[in-house]
Amino acid sequence: MKLYIGADKVITQLKINPRSRFLDLGMGCYFRLNKKDAEHDAQEMARRMESGSPVLNIFEIDNASLNGLKILRVSNTNLKWVRFIVRNRKGCSLENEYGAIISPVPNALLYQPIYLYENKKLPRLRNDIKEMQQLRHIREEYKICKTQAVFTTEHSLSFIKYLKSVRLMPKKYRKDFPPCIVDFCIPAIIDYVKKRKNIKGMGILRQFYFSKVYEKLCDAYLKVGQCSKYAIGEMFIEELETGHFYYPDEVLI
């Protein structure tokens, strides 16, 4: 099985991340299973570090070695999965029980439901998770969850072989509009629209992903991402009601 790490440098030696870092799948060495996801990580890392040198590091573990490890495989993004993520974030991870963990990890779209769980607002969380399940058919296209593998012990890491590192062509981004802003602003936009139109549930999320507003929001050459959640929300509401929308004055077309 191929494993990938997207970074701003060549990585040949693998190590366990520090115990002080409480991540979604606990302590360990993290890999992407999807090549395109790792390439995206490399571009983002190079942009944040201003190194201008994204690198795709490729590793491999043979099936025999993989089958010899005790592996926790998580496939359903349900309430049990949320509890698992929260437990890891609080430092109560399972690295001593498993040699490797393969699981989806949440992005910004699930920050709010997980926050609700941590604050014991369970009824709303259950509704949100149920409706997120209904969006599973668009998960791969829109990357609501990406699957990662974490190898939690030095013993399990010893079976992974380094293959090669590939330097990627750096993407050109506008410095005033980092692409990652899209992930962080979507929950706030959806919340605003739901309150403004008195909409219950998260079915509106699917409509947003297929909207022209979302398409423009992802365009790094526009300044839609610099607008407030209220401005973007009003653009989306206008598109829902009329089929088109007008840009605020601050957006450059």
Secondary structure as UniProt FT lines:
FT   STRAND          2..7
FT   TURN            19..20
FT   TURN            24..25
FT   STRAND          29..32
FT   HELIX           35..49
FT   STRAND          55..60
FT   HELIX           63..67
FT   STRAND          71..73
FT   HELIX           79..89
FT   TURN            90..91
FT   TURN            95..97
FT   STRAND          100..106
FT   HELIX           108..110
FT   HELIX           111..118
FT   TURN            119..120
FT   HELIX           122..134
FT   HELIX           136..138
FT   HELIX           139..142
FT   STRAND          145..151
FT   HELIX           154..157
FT   TURN            158..159
FT   STRAND          161..167
FT   TURN            175..176
FT   TURN            179..180
FT   HELIX           181..197
FT   HELIX           203..209
FT   HELIX           212..217
FT   TURN            220..221
FT   HELIX           224..226
FT   HELIX           229..242
FT   TURN            249..250
//
